[in-house]
Amino acid sequence: MIRSRVRVFLLSIWLLFHESSSTSHSSSSLTISSNRVEQISWKPRAFVYEGFLTDEECDHMISIDMVVARIEDKIAAWTFLPVENGEDIQVLRYEHGQKYDPHYDYFSDKVNIVRGGHRIATVLMYLSNVTKGGETVFPSAEGESPHKDEDLSECARKGIAVKPKRGNALLFFNLKANGTPDPLSLHAGCPVIEGEKWSATKWIHVSSFDKIIDAGDCKDENEHCERWAALGECWKNQEYMVGSTEVPGACRRSCKVC
């Protein structure tokens, strides 16, 4: 899996273009049509939006362009969750045979909920069609799959699955309505059998992901913290960089958690 990071560039892109994009795009561009939304599961709560992204948006997501700010606004309009609650969008490329094993997007430790709390929801946007394979599957989901008649891979037939289609977006909730983790949200990315898969993931937290947390003296304990943070180590190595409420990390200032 080849990972193209949006994180490093997104903040500067947002600062430069958010104001202009907010005024130049009419409110109609953020209109969400319920007629295009299909509920694929209730346990966990999961929905597919047909044509959520335009072809232009898919291309720009791949090339990491300023259209990201507009997509952020569309996600907020659909999910009713503020832009500031979200992590930076991650663009992923899966080649033949590559997959993502079953996992949860919510956390089971205190380190990862220092910023913004749990991930309440995930939006997975498909940037390309996949000839065969590459489905997103919920192996523990309850109910019948609405796409049983489609040409699904063996992996996808093990649960409720969504076939990647360019421009579509999948929204699912990692927490139940009462705010507790939903174990039925277990999901996986099936192996790409033919073609390649491009996708963009947006994780959204319970509260602002940029929230400044007061946990005593805020400082970096290593002179390289700023550079490490720019390289994405705040999320790759959170235990050391961020720490927890009990044991503060070494680079809390650069990771903007204090």
HELIX and SHEET records of a PDB file:
HELIX    1   1 ARG A    7  SER A   24  1                                  18    
HELIX    2   2 SER A   27  LEU A   30  5                                   4    
HELIX    3   3 SER A   34  ARG A   36  5                                   3    
HELIX    4   4 ASP A   55  SER A   63  1                                   9    
HELIX    5   5 VAL A   67  THR A   79  1                                  13    
HELIX    6   6 VAL A   83  ASN A   85  5                                   3    
HELIX    7   7 VAL A  111  ILE A  113  5                                   3    
HELIX    8   8 ALA A  156  LYS A  158  5                                   3    
HELIX    9   9 PRO A  183  SER A  185  5                                   3    
HELIX   10  10 CYS A  225  ALA A  230  1                                   6    
HELIX   11  11 GLU A  233  LYS A  236  1                                   4    
HELIX   12  12 GLN A  238  MET A  241  1                                   4    
SHEET    1   A 7 ILE A   2  ARG A   5  0                                        
SHEET    2   A 7 GLN A  90  TYR A  94 -1                                        
SHEET    3   A 7 LYS A 197  HIS A 205 -1                                        
SHEET    4   A 7 ARG A 119  TYR A 126 -1                                        
SHEET    5   A 7 ALA A 169  PHE A 173 -1                                        
SHEET    6   A 7 ALA A  46  TYR A  49 -1                                        
SHEET    7   A 7 VAL A  37  SER A  41 -1                                        
SHEET    1   B 4 TYR A 100  HIS A 103  0                                        
SHEET    2   B 4 HIS A 187  GLY A 189 -1                                        
SHEET    3   B 4 THR A 136  PHE A 138 -1                                        
SHEET    4   B 4 ILE A 160  VAL A 162 -1                                        
SHEET    1   C 2 LYS A 132  GLY A 133  0                                        
SHEET    2   C 2 VAL A 192  GLU A 194 -1                                        
END                                                                             
